[in-house]
Amino acid sequence: MPQDSAAVPGVNRPNITPLEIVRAIVLIVALFSLGLWGFVSWPLPMNLVFGIGLPLIVLVVWALFLSPKPVLRLHPFLRAVVELLIYVAVTLAWWAMGQGWAGIAFAVVAVGAGLISGRRALS
């Protein structure tokens, strides 16, 4: 018989919203996309540098500025600019691979999730 999921004293569970799940999926797709672009678009020695290095750089930038508990707090508009730069890089990577529609689809979902999240943060 399953137990009730009643609140346990002294245990704080984070409330995860569907928007946070979508934003996490956008980040994973962005990292995958940049890694794929790095491995596919460059010759052998440089494909390792771009395929591994670029997703790592984006992950560090995300952790520093965009994560739910960022290391460095930015003004919300600067935070949006950093986020948009990552989305532009991913969209251009898809376009460079000849998959323009995938880039547009990623941009629409990512910017839409970013706008909704930004509006919630400002209100």
N, C-alpha and C positions, 0 to 999 in steps of 0.2 A: 504494500500500500504506500503510495507516494506521500512524502511529508509536505506540510504546508510551507510555502515560502514566506512565512511571516518574518517580520523584522527581528533580528537577533540583537540584543543589547550589546553595544560596544563594537559593532561591525558596521562600517560605512561602505556601502556599495555605490559605485558611481552610476549615475543615470546616463545610459548611452542612448542617444537619439538616432533615428534613422539618418538624419543629416550628417552626423559624425561618421556613421558607417559609409555613407556615400563619399565623404571626403577622404576617408581612409582608402577606399577602393580607388579613388582618383589618384592618390599618392602612389599606390602600388602600380597602377597602370602607367603613371608617369615614369617611375623608376624602370619598369620593364621596357617601356618604349624607348627611353634614352639608351638603355643597355643594348637593345636590339639594333638601334640605329648605329651605335658605336661598333658593334661586331659586324654588321652587314655592309656598312658604307666605307670602311677603311681597309687598306691592305694589312697584312699580318702583323707587323710589330705595333702599328698604331691602333689596330682594332682592339687590342688588349687594353691600351691606355684609355681610349674613349669608351669602350664597352664596360669597363670596370670603374674607371675614374669619374666619368660624368654622373652616373647614378649615385656614387658616393658623395660627390660634391653637392648634388641636389638634396641628398639625405641630411648632410651636415647643415645646409642652409635652412632646410625645413626644421631641424631640431633647434637651431639657434633662434629663428624668428617666427615660425609658423605653427609650431606644435601647440597643443593645448596648454602646456606649461613651458613657455619659451625661456631660453637662457637669457636672451636680450629682448627686452620689451621695446617694440617700435610703436610709433603713432599708427593708428588704424589705416591711414591712407598710405603710409610707407609700407606697411605690412601687405596691403592690397597690391602695391606695385611689385613687391618681391614675388608674391604669389602669381601675378599676371606674367612676370618674366619667365617663371618656370613653365606656365601653361603655353606661352608663345614658343619657348624652346621645344617643347614636346610636339606642338602642332607643326612647327617647321621641320622637325625630324620626320614626322609621318609624311609630310609633303616631299621631303628629300628622298624618301624611300619609294615615292610614286603612289602613295596611298592617301591622296588628298581628302577623300571622304572620311577616312578614319581620323585624320587630323581635325577636320571640321566637327565630327561627332564628339571627339574628346574635348575640343574647345567649348562646345555648347554645354556639355554636361559639367565640365570643370568650372567654367565661368558662372553658370547658373548656381551651382552649389556654393561657390565663393560669394556670389551676391547675396544669397539667402543667409549665409553664415555672417557676412559682414553687416547686413541689416540687423540681425539679431544681436550682434555684438555692440552696435551703436545705440540700440534702443534700451 
